[in-house]
Amino acid sequence: MKRFMTVLLMATIVLASLAIGPQVAAGKTTITFWHAMGAQLGKTLEALVDEFNKQSPDVYVKAEYQGNYGALSQKIVGSLVARKPPTMAQVYGNWADEYISGNELVPIQKFVKGPNGLSQLEIDDIWDGLRAGCMFDGVWYTMPFNKSVYVLVYNETALQEAGIDGPPKSWQELVNTARALTIRDGDKTVRYGFALRPNIDIFACFFFNAGGSWLDSQGKVAVNSPAGVTALQFMADLLNKYKVAYYVPGYIDADFGAGKVAMYLTTSPGLSYTENSVAGKFEWSAAPLPYMDAKFRSTPVAGTDLAIFSRASAAEQDAAWKFIKWLVEPRQTARWAMGTSYIPVRKSAMHLEIMKKWFAEHPRDLQSLQQLRYVKYDPNMAAWNNIRGDVSEAVEKVFLGKATPKEALDAAAAKANSRIR
């Protein structure tokens, strides 16, 4: 009976502690943070969260891994339907737009301009392009977090053997370099100079560098603009006209490591996968994206931002802001960048001694950061997730020879604008 009463008392204490809500035993406000960072990315994030929890006198962050981005999106939607969302989460811009339309998010602007906010100097220290990607109808709703840019990965050993001084900077140089790096044995291609994935993100790498913009002045999707047709035609020419590239539906790093391809495009965090695939078999590096014209130099920015949900209590919202503010301080964003190859969201992080040392030891990571002045981001609209699929489908049709670039992009633009309406 004594043992039974002891167990019953312990259970009562546990249930009572759960009923307390945002307060934990130490008197801290507990917040839930849903994320999709696994493997090394997750370890780096957990280390930062642990450090914050140890030093924070009044906030405890409970970071909860939700799987990949698809799973995270589904769980957030489910939690909103159940009216029990987390305090904060990673979100894409098109997700945020949908949540905002349902009054489910609190503008970060409320906290930035609040008593524990950011100075104008600190605001200006966040990369302009990243900050702009967090604006919705002129209101600052989210905070940039795990952001990355696209880079050109190249086999440095192969370039040296071909007598080429450095990676291609322009589209014409890309053709010439890919041609020099392509190796054929009769009718068989032993190594291609370049590889392409048939999706909107790789298309964007060429589209922006041809002077393209996702939306025109009337807010309509403009993938079928002259820049779009030019970009997709060039991609198709690499495959079919010059025959120096092939396309891979999935990831390319394994083929690169196996020596089947000499150049390809990936995001900055993808460099760690490249390193694992190469495993010391040859020298390789990364460079900014090739452009059609230097005046159009740009790179798509990928990754998610941090959002605070409006159903959280005022105390929880304030606690979430304290964590977010800490997380994007120069030192923390520098450590995040070094542990994941994502880009630091603060300009001043670049000047910290720990980052200078890191760049000296990891020069490839510096290449992605050189493009931060030229970032382009996806439109913050709920329909964009489906529009991404429309454009990817158009790219694949062209790669398969089922449509011309103009035909495929016209159809994609029509479908996209119908979704917006």
C-alpha positions as CSV (number, residue, x, y, z in Angstrom):
1,M,0.0,0.0,0.0
2,K,2.9,2.4,0.8
3,R,4.5,1.6,-2.5
4,F,1.2,2.2,-4.3
5,M,0.7,5.6,-2.5
6,T,4.2,6.6,-3.4
7,V,3.7,5.9,-7.1
8,L,0.3,7.7,-7.0
9,L,1.9,10.7,-5.3
10,M,4.7,10.8,-8.0
11,A,2.1,10.6,-10.8
12,T,0.1,13.4,-9.2
13,I,3.3,15.6,-9.1
14,V,4.1,14.9,-12.7
15,L,0.5,15.8,-13.8
16,A,0.5,18.9,-11.7
17,S,3.8,20.0,-13.3
18,L,2.4,19.5,-16.8
19,A,-0.7,21.6,-15.8
20,I,1.5,24.5,-14.9
21,G,1.8,25.3,-18.6
22,P,4.7,27.5,-19.7
23,Q,6.4,27.5,-16.3
24,V,8.9,24.8,-15.4
25,A,10.3,24.0,-11.9
26,A,13.2,26.5,-12.3
27,G,10.7,29.3,-12.9
28,K,11.5,29.6,-16.6
29,T,9.0,30.1,-19.4
30,T,9.1,27.0,-21.6
31,I,8.7,27.4,-25.3
32,T,8.4,24.8,-28.0
33,F,10.5,25.1,-31.2
34,W,9.6,22.9,-34.1
35,H,12.4,22.3,-36.7
36,A,13.5,20.1,-39.5
37,M,17.2,20.0,-38.9
38,G,18.5,16.4,-38.7
39,A,22.0,14.8,-38.7
40,Q,24.9,17.3,-38.3
41,L,22.5,20.2,-38.8
42,G,20.5,19.0,-35.8
43,K,23.5,18.4,-33.6
44,T,24.7,22.0,-34.3
45,L,21.2,23.3,-33.5
46,E,20.9,21.2,-30.3
47,A,24.3,22.5,-29.1
48,L,23.1,26.1,-29.5
49,V,19.8,25.4,-27.8
50,D,21.6,23.7,-24.9
51,E,23.9,26.7,-24.5
52,F,21.0,29.1,-24.5
53,N,19.1,27.1,-21.9
54,K,22.1,27.0,-19.6
55,Q,22.7,30.7,-19.7
56,S,19.1,32.0,-19.9
57,P,17.7,33.0,-16.5
58,D,14.0,33.0,-17.5
59,V,13.5,31.0,-20.8
60,Y,13.7,27.3,-21.6
61,V,13.6,26.2,-25.2
62,K,12.3,22.8,-26.0
63,A,13.5,22.0,-29.5
64,E,11.5,19.3,-31.2
65,Y,12.7,17.7,-34.5
66,Q,9.7,17.0,-36.8
67,G,11.4,15.2,-39.7
68,N,11.9,16.7,-43.1
69,Y,10.3,19.9,-44.3
70,G,7.3,18.1,-45.7
71,A,6.6,16.5,-42.4
72,L,7.2,19.8,-40.6
73,S,4.7,21.6,-42.8
74,Q,2.0,18.9,-42.3
75,K,2.4,18.9,-38.5
76,I,2.2,22.7,-38.3
77,V,-1.0,22.7,-40.4
78,G,-2.4,19.9,-38.2
79,S,-1.5,21.8,-35.0
80,L,-3.2,25.0,-36.3
81,V,-6.3,23.0,-37.1
82,A,-6.2,21.6,-33.5
83,R,-5.4,25.2,-32.3
84,K,-2.3,23.9,-30.5
85,P,0.6,25.1,-32.6
86,P,4.2,25.3,-31.2
87,T,5.5,28.6,-29.9
88,M,7.8,29.0,-32.8
89,A,9.0,27.1,-35.9
90,Q,11.0,27.1,-39.1
91,V,8.8,28.2,-42.0
92,Y,9.2,28.9,-45.7
93,G,7.9,32.2,-47.0
94,N,4.9,30.6,-48.8
95,W,4.0,28.8,-45.6
96,A,4.1,32.0,-43.7
97,D,1.9,33.8,-46.1
98,E,-0.8,31.2,-45.6
99,Y,-0.4,31.4,-41.8
100,I,-0.6,35.2,-41.9
101,S,-3.8,35.1,-43.9
102,G,-5.3,33.2,-40.9
103,N,-3.8,35.6,-38.3
104,E,-1.7,32.7,-37.0
105,L,1.7,34.6,-36.8
106,V,2.9,37.5,-34.8
107,P,5.0,40.0,-36.8
108,I,8.7,39.9,-35.7
109,Q,8.5,43.6,-36.3
110,K,6.5,43.9,-33.0
111,F,9.5,42.7,-31.1
112,V,12.2,44.3,-33.2
113,K,10.7,47.7,-32.5
114,G,9.9,46.8,-28.8
115,P,11.7,47.5,-25.6
116,N,14.0,44.5,-26.0
117,G,14.3,45.0,-29.7
118,L,17.1,45.7,-32.2
119,S,18.9,48.9,-32.8
120,Q,18.9,50.3,-36.3
121,L,22.6,49.3,-36.5
122,E,21.7,45.7,-35.7
123,I,18.8,45.7,-38.2
124,D,21.1,47.0,-40.9
125,D,23.6,44.3,-39.9
126,I,21.2,41.6,-41.2
127,W,21.8,41.0,-44.9
128,D,19.4,43.2,-46.9
129,G,18.3,40.4,-49.2
130,L,17.6,38.1,-46.4
131,R,15.6,40.7,-44.5
132,A,13.6,41.6,-47.6
133,G,12.6,38.0,-47.9
134,C,10.9,38.1,-44.5
135,M,8.6,41.0,-45.5
136,F,4.9,40.5,-46.2
137,D,3.1,43.6,-47.6
138,G,5.7,45.8,-46.0
139,V,5.5,44.1,-42.5
140,W,8.5,42.2,-41.1
141,Y,7.0,38.9,-40.0
142,T,9.8,36.3,-39.8
143,M,13.5,36.2,-39.0
144,P,16.0,34.7,-41.5
145,F,17.7,31.6,-40.1
146,N,19.0,28.6,-42.0
147,K,19.7,30.4,-45.3
148,S,21.8,29.2,-48.2
149,V,22.8,30.2,-51.7
150,Y,23.7,28.2,-54.8
151,V,27.2,27.6,-55.9
152,L,29.1,25.9,-58.7
153,V,31.0,22.8,-57.6
154,Y,33.9,21.9,-59.8
155,N,36.6,19.2,-60.0
156,E,39.7,21.2,-59.5
157,T,42.0,18.4,-60.5
158,A,40.2,17.9,-63.8
159,L,40.4,21.6,-64.6
160,Q,44.2,21.6,-64.0
161,E,44.6,18.5,-66.1
162,A,42.7,20.2,-68.9
163,G,44.9,23.3,-68.6
164,I,42.1,25.6,-67.4
165,D,43.1,28.3,-64.9
166,G,39.9,28.5,-63.0
167,P,36.1,27.9,-62.8
168,P,33.8,29.4,-65.5
169,K,32.4,32.9,-64.7
170,S,30.1,33.3,-67.7
171,W,27.7,31.1,-69.6
172,Q,30.1,30.9,-72.6
173,E,33.0,29.9,-70.3
174,L,30.7,27.3,-68.8
175,V,30.1,25.8,-72.3
176,N,33.9,25.9,-73.1
177,T,34.9,24.4,-69.7
178,A,32.2,21.7,-69.8
179,R,33.3,20.8,-73.4
180,A,37.0,20.5,-72.2
181,L,36.1,18.4,-69.2
182,T,33.8,16.0,-71.1
183,I,35.5,12.7,-71.9
184,R,34.2,10.3,-74.5
185,D,35.2,6.8,-75.5
186,G,33.6,6.2,-78.9
187,D,29.9,6.6,-78.5
188,K,30.1,6.3,-74.7
189,T,30.5,9.4,-72.5
190,V,32.8,8.5,-69.6
191,R,32.6,11.8,-67.9
192,Y,30.3,14.8,-68.6
193,G,31.5,18.3,-68.0
194,F,28.3,19.4,-66.3
195,A,25.1,18.0,-64.8
196,L,21.6,19.4,-64.3
197,R,18.6,18.6,-62.1
198,P,15.2,19.2,-63.8
199,N,13.7,21.5,-61.1
200,I,12.8,25.1,-60.5
201,D,15.8,25.8,-58.2
202,I,18.4,24.9,-60.9
203,F,16.3,26.8,-63.4
204,A,16.4,29.8,-61.1
205,C,20.2,29.7,-61.1
206,F,20.1,30.5,-64.9
207,F,16.8,32.5,-64.9
208,F,18.1,35.1,-62.5
209,N,21.5,35.3,-64.2
210,A,19.7,36.1,-67.4
211,G,18.0,39.0,-65.8
212,G,14.8,37.3,-64.9
213,S,12.3,38.1,-62.1
214,W,9.6,35.7,-60.8
215,L,6.9,38.4,-61.0
216,D,6.3,41.2,-63.4
217,S,5.2,44.7,-62.5
218,Q,1.5,43.6,-62.3
219,G,2.3,40.8,-59.9
220,K,2.0,38.0,-62.5
221,V,4.3,35.0,-62.8
222,A,6.8,35.9,-65.5
223,V,8.8,32.6,-66.0
224,N,7.9,32.8,-69.7
225,S,9.6,36.2,-70.1
226,P,12.5,36.4,-72.7
227,A,14.9,35.8,-69.8
228,G,13.1,32.6,-68.8
229,V,13.0,31.3,-72.4
230,T,16.7,32.2,-72.8
231,A,17.7,30.5,-69.6
232,L,15.8,27.3,-70.3
233,Q,17.0,27.2,-73.9
234,F,20.6,27.5,-72.7
235,M,20.0,24.6,-70.2
236,A,18.6,22.5,-73.0
237,D,21.5,23.4,-75.3
238,L,24.0,22.1,-72.7
239,L,22.2,18.8,-72.8
240,N,21.3,18.4,-76.5
241,K,23.2,20.9,-78.6
242,Y,26.6,20.9,-77.0
243,K,26.1,17.5,-75.4
244,V,28.4,18.4,-72.5
245,A,25.8,17.8,-69.8
246,Y,23.2,15.2,-68.6
247,Y,20.4,15.6,-66.2
248,V,19.8,13.7,-63.0
249,P,16.4,13.7,-61.3
250,G,18.1,13.2,-57.9
251,Y,21.2,14.4,-56.1
252,I,24.4,14.7,-58.1
253,D,27.1,14.6,-55.4
254,A,27.6,10.8,-55.7
255,D,28.2,11.0,-59.5
256,F,30.6,13.9,-58.9
257,G,32.5,11.9,-56.3
258,A,32.6,8.9,-58.7
259,G,34.1,11.1,-61.5
260,K,31.1,10.8,-63.8
261,V,30.6,14.6,-63.9
262,A,33.0,17.4,-63.4
263,M,30.7,20.3,-62.4
264,Y,27.3,20.8,-61.0
265,L,25.2,23.3,-58.9
266,T,24.2,22.8,-55.3
267,T,23.4,24.8,-52.2
268,S,26.1,25.8,-49.7
269,P,25.1,23.2,-47.1
270,G,25.3,20.6,-49.9
271,L,29.1,21.1,-49.9
272,S,29.3,18.8,-46.9
273,Y,27.7,16.0,-48.9
274,T,30.1,16.7,-51.7
275,E,33.0,16.3,-49.3
276,N,31.7,13.0,-48.2
277,S,31.3,11.8,-51.8
278,V,34.7,12.9,-52.9
279,A,36.5,11.5,-49.8
280,G,39.9,12.7,-50.9
281,K,39.8,11.1,-54.4
282,F,40.6,14.5,-56.1
283,E,40.8,18.2,-55.4
284,W,37.6,20.1,-55.7
285,S,36.2,23.5,-54.9
286,A,33.2,25.9,-55.3
287,A,32.6,29.2,-57.1
288,P,29.9,31.7,-57.7
289,L,27.2,30.9,-60.3
290,P,28.1,31.6,-64.0
291,Y,26.1,34.5,-65.5
292,M,24.9,35.4,-68.9
293,D,25.9,39.0,-68.3
294,A,27.8,40.4,-65.3
295,K,25.1,43.0,-64.7
296,F,22.7,40.2,-63.9
297,R,24.9,38.4,-61.4
298,S,22.7,36.8,-58.8
299,T,22.0,33.6,-56.8
300,P,18.7,32.1,-55.5
301,V,18.5,32.0,-51.7
302,A,17.1,28.9,-50.1
303,G,16.2,27.8,-46.6
304,T,13.7,28.8,-43.9
305,D,13.0,31.6,-41.5
306,L,11.8,31.6,-37.9
307,A,8.2,32.5,-37.0
308,I,6.3,33.0,-33.7
309,F,2.7,31.8,-33.5
310,S,0.0,34.1,-32.3
311,R,-1.7,31.5,-30.2
312,A,1.2,31.5,-27.8
313,S,0.7,33.5,-24.6
314,A,2.3,36.9,-24.3
315,A,5.0,35.5,-22.0
316,E,5.8,32.7,-24.5
317,Q,6.0,35.1,-27.4
318,D,8.4,37.3,-25.5
319,A,10.4,34.2,-24.5
320,A,10.6,33.1,-28.2
321,W,11.8,36.5,-29.2
322,K,14.6,36.4,-26.6
323,F,15.7,33.1,-28.1
324,I,15.5,34.3,-31.7
325,K,17.3,37.5,-30.9
326,W,20.1,35.5,-29.2
327,L,20.2,33.0,-32.0
328,V,20.9,35.6,-34.7
329,E,23.5,37.5,-32.7
330,P,26.9,37.6,-34.6
331,R,28.6,34.9,-32.5
332,Q,25.7,32.4,-32.7
333,T,25.0,32.9,-36.4
334,A,28.8,32.4,-37.0
335,R,28.8,29.2,-35.1
336,W,25.7,28.1,-36.9
337,A,27.4,28.8,-40.2
338,M,30.6,27.0,-39.3
339,G,28.7,23.9,-38.1
340,T,26.3,23.6,-41.1
341,S,27.7,25.6,-44.1
342,Y,24.5,27.8,-44.0
343,I,25.3,31.5,-44.3
344,P,25.5,33.8,-41.3
345,V,22.6,36.2,-41.3
346,R,24.6,39.0,-39.8
347,K,27.2,40.9,-41.9
348,S,29.4,41.5,-38.8
349,A,29.8,37.8,-38.3
350,M,32.1,37.8,-41.2
351,H,34.6,39.9,-39.3
352,L,34.8,37.7,-36.1
353,E,38.1,36.0,-35.6
354,I,36.4,32.6,-35.4
355,M,34.9,33.1,-38.9
356,K,38.2,34.5,-40.3
357,K,40.0,31.4,-39.1
358,W,37.2,29.2,-40.4
359,F,37.4,30.7,-43.9
360,A,41.2,30.3,-43.9
361,E,40.7,26.6,-43.3
362,H,37.5,26.2,-45.4
363,P,37.9,28.5,-48.4
364,R,35.0,26.9,-50.3
365,D,32.6,28.3,-47.7
366,L,33.7,31.8,-48.5
367,Q,32.6,31.4,-52.1
368,S,29.0,31.2,-51.2
369,L,29.2,34.3,-49.0
370,Q,30.7,36.4,-51.8
371,Q,27.3,36.2,-53.4
372,L,25.2,37.6,-50.5
373,R,24.9,41.0,-52.2
374,Y,23.2,39.3,-55.1
375,V,20.5,37.1,-53.5
376,K,17.1,36.6,-55.1
377,Y,14.2,35.0,-53.2
378,D,10.9,33.3,-53.9
379,P,7.7,35.3,-53.7
380,N,6.0,35.1,-50.3
381,M,2.7,33.8,-51.5
382,A,0.8,30.7,-50.4
383,A,0.3,29.5,-54.0
384,W,4.1,29.4,-54.6
385,N,4.5,25.8,-53.3
386,N,2.3,24.5,-56.1
387,I,3.8,27.0,-58.6
388,R,7.2,25.5,-57.9
389,G,5.9,22.2,-59.2
390,D,4.4,23.8,-62.3
391,V,7.8,25.3,-63.2
392,S,9.7,22.1,-62.4
393,E,7.4,20.2,-64.7
394,A,8.0,22.7,-67.5
395,V,11.8,22.2,-67.1
396,E,11.5,18.5,-67.2
397,K,9.3,18.5,-70.3
398,V,12.0,20.5,-72.1
399,F,14.8,18.2,-70.9
400,L,12.8,15.2,-72.3
401,G,12.1,17.0,-75.6
402,K,8.3,17.1,-75.1
403,A,8.0,20.9,-75.5
404,T,10.1,23.9,-76.5
405,P,11.1,26.3,-73.7
406,K,8.5,28.8,-74.8
407,E,5.7,26.3,-74.9
408,A,6.6,24.8,-71.6
409,L,7.0,28.1,-69.8
410,D,3.9,29.6,-71.3
411,A,1.9,26.7,-70.0
412,A,3.6,26.9,-66.6
413,A,2.9,30.7,-66.3
414,A,-0.7,30.3,-67.3
415,K,-1.2,27.6,-64.6
416,A,0.7,29.6,-62.0
417,N,-1.3,32.8,-62.6
418,S,-4.5,30.8,-62.4
419,R,-3.5,29.5,-59.0
420,I,-2.8,33.1,-57.8
421,R,-6.2,34.2,-59.0
